[in-house]
Amino acid sequence: MSSLEKSIGEKFDKYCRECGGLCCRCREATFFGWELNKIPTEKVNLSKLDTNWNILKKTKDSNIRRVAINKICAFSDGSQCNLGEELNPLDCLSFPVYPIFNFKEEKKIKKWIVHKNCPFFKEISKDKEAVNLVKKLWKTRLKNVEITNDILKKWYGEWKEEDKEYWHDQNLLDIN
């Protein structure tokens, strides 16, 4: 595990411990294909794996996977991930801090946001060290992978423009 992932785990641990890992228990995790393909086969129980895109096996041609078991992450042991930081997807390691991309340029980050469904979104949005660690993680992980704006758009999900703006206004806090 790199020191960056470990630092993020340690930094967010105080928030996660206090809320009991709410995000691991009530949301799906979105994996880039290259992230899910790193996970050893024995850790992926395909008989329990459920995705809202019906991708039930690891394949190299699938770029995005949303993974959950009855709204509980397939890799959650109740209050935290059983994969460990080195195998956690960006979605989980950086939650609730995310980039918003400028899709006119490849991998160009337009701004950063904090998702409001984290009980500590206000505290995290003011925690510059935590935010900077997440920014560095995204930039580091995306730097060395072949990823297109089309894949990034799928990672965010397909939205009608008017729905996306309303959803963002209700659920996200800009932290630029």
DRENTORPA-403981 format. One record per residue: x, y, z of N, C-alpha, C in turn. Coordinates in steps of 0.02 Angstrom, whole numbers, plus 50000, padded with zeros to 5 digits. Atoms other than C-alpha are relative to their C-alpha. Layout:
XYZXYZXYZ/...
This chain:
500434994250000500005000050000500455006150000/499604994050002500665017049958499865004250062/500104995749941500895029950093499425004849989/500564995550014499605040950006499334996850022/500625003549980498195028150026499974999150076/499975000849927498755024750204499855006550036/500134993449970498755043350245499275001949995/500714998550008497005045250175499594995850049/500355004349953496405030350276500055002550071/499904997449932497155037450435499645006750010/500314993549994496495054950401499234999550006/500725000650000494705049450367499744995350055/500205004949950494695036050503499595003150057/500374996849944494105048250638499285001449980/500694998750023492585052950533499624993449992/500335006350015492195035250478499824996150064/500135003549936492345027950653499405003050036/500554996749964491155040750724499324998649968/500665001250032489795037850594499884992549991/500095007250006490095018950589500024997449929/499955002350069490475017850404499355000149962/500654999450032488775023850345500044999049924/499965000550073489345025350164500124992849977/499885007050018489935007250162499374995750008/500615003949987488245001350226499405002049958/500624997750033487045011650122500105002449929/499914997750068487795015149954500394994949959/499615004250044488535006649805500695003149991/499344997550016490345008249756500084999749925/499894999950071490835013249581500744998749987/499325002050017492385004649513500155001549927/499755000150068493375008749359500194992749987/499835006950016493694992349267500694998050023/499325001649979495554993249303500074999250075/499995000949927495184994549490499724993250019/500305006549983494034979449497500444994249976/499575005450026495234969249392500614998850044/499445001049954496584971749526499814995550059/500235003749941495524962949657500064992549987/499945007350009495974944549681499324996749994/500645003450014494594933049617499684997350063/500295002949939494364924949788499655005250043/500344994749962493814941949859499355002149968/500614998050036492434943849729499534994050000/500505005349997490944932749773499475001549948/500454998450055490044932849607499284997950013/500695002149987488534923749676499625005450040/500324994749962488194938749791500065006849967/499874993550031488804952549677499405002349960/500574997050035487424963749615500235006749973/499844993450026487634978649501499405002549962/500574997350035486394990349427500115000249924/499875000450072487194987849256500054992749978/500015007250016487064968649263500664997349974/499345002650018488924965749246500214995550059/499915004549944489174950349353500674996349999/499355003249999490924945149307500535005049979/499464995550017492604953249289500184999049926/499805000450069492954957049107500405006249983/499564994550019494264967949028499635005349958/500344995350045493004976048909499495004550037/500474995949963491914983649046500395005350039/499604994649971492555000649100499765002450068/500294997549938491375004749244499554994750030/500455004749966490514993949374499755003450064/500304997749938489314999449511499834993750040/500045006249962489394986349647499645001150066/500354999849936488194983349791499674993350012/500415005849983487314969349882499425002750040/500604997349966485554974749925500155006750033/499814993349977486204992649944500574999950051/499405000349957487704986650047500584998149955/499435001450043489404986849965500214992750007/499815007150001489964969449915500654998750039/499365000949966491644972450000500015002850071/500044997249933491024979750164499944994450051/500085004949946491234970150325499555003050056/500464997049952489944981150412500145007350011/499854993049988490854997050457500605002449960/499444997950041492354997150341500124994949945/499875004350057493044989550183500474994350019/499565005749986493804972250189500544999249947/499495000450052494874975650035500675003050023/499394996449982496134987150119500125005749951/499914993950040496695004050054500324998749932/499655001050063497804996849918499554997649944/500475002450051496304989049828499365004149997/500604995850001494975002049870499975004049936/500074995750059494275010949719500045007350021/499994992849988494455029749704499355002350033/500654998149973492595031149742499994999350076/500015001249927492825023849916500545003850037/499454996649965494525030849961499895007450006/500064992849999494035048449918499335002450028/500654997949976492235048449980500065003850066/500504996850043491495061250009500285005449954/499694994850041492745071949910500104997449929/499965002250070492635070949720500185005849954/499894994950051493245080249567499395000549953/500474999150055492065087349437500445001649940/499564999350058492845085849266499725004849948/500164996150059492855097749120500064995149942/499985005250050492375085448985500215002449930/499744997450064493015096748846500744998449993/499295001850001494795091748893500084993450038/499895006449968495395074248936500285000750071/499785000349930495565071449125500125006850032/499914993249972495445090149161499495001050055/500444998949942494745093549335499795007350002/500284993249999493595108649340499945002750071/500084997949930493215109249527499964993950044/500055005349950493125099049686499375001150042/500624999749961491565094849786500044995250059/500095004749945491075086449949499264997949998/500685002750003489545075149946499665000950069/500354998449938488255080450076499694994050036/500295005549962487665062950120500484997050050/499545001849945489215060850228499815004350059/500194996149942488735066150405500525005350019/499474995449983490405075350417500225004349941/499814996350060490365084350249500245007150016/499784993249983490535101550331500705000050029/499345000549969492035096450437500524998249947/499525002350050492875087550292500135005649949/499904994650049492595102350174500495005350026/499534995149970493615113050297500674996950017/499385003649983494965099750324500455000049938/499584999150060496235105850195500484994349989/499545005650007497445091750231499654993949969/500385005750028496115078450196499845001249927/500194998350068495525087350039500614999649954/499395000250041497305089349974500254992949988/499815007150009497685070850003499574996749946/500465002850049496145066149901500155002749930/499814997150065496615078249761500614996649972/499385003350022498345070549753499874992849978/500175006950017497615052949751499694999649930/500335000150065496465056549603500495001549944/499524998050052497835065149505500524994549989/499505005350006499085051149541499714993949966/500305006150029497905036749498499795001049927/500224998950069497225044749339500585001349953/499424998350041498945049849278500264994149960/499685005850031499515032349236499524994949970/500485004750031497925024549166499725003149937/500334997750061497135025648997499265000850015/500704998749983495475033849031499755005749957/500284994850044494365043948918499455003850036/500564996249971493065057048955499364996049997/500595004350004491755044448898499964995450061/499975004449941492305032649037499855004150063/500144995749942492305046949163499275001950005/500724998450000490545051849111499594994150025/500355006049977489975033849138500114999150075/499855000649929490815033949309499525004450040/500474995549968489735048849357499284997849992/500685002050015488185040949281499725004549946/500314996250054487115046649138499445004350028/500484995349973486115062149182499745004649945/500244994450040484985074249093500285006250033/499664994049974485785091249112499595003450056/500414996649949484315098749210499964995950065/500015004249940484265083749330500675000450036/499334999849971486145084449356500105006350041/499904993849964486145102749406499595000250065/500425000249939484695100449529500324995350051/499705004849955485515084949603500635002850031/499384997149973487185093649621499855005450051/500174994649953486395108849704499764997250067/500285002849940485495097849830500484995750040/499595005249968486885085349868500755001550005/499284998850003488585093249838500185007050025/499744993749976489605107049919500655001449963/499384998150034490915115849811500525001950051/499474998549952492595117149898500625003049966/499414997250034493735125649772500355005350038/
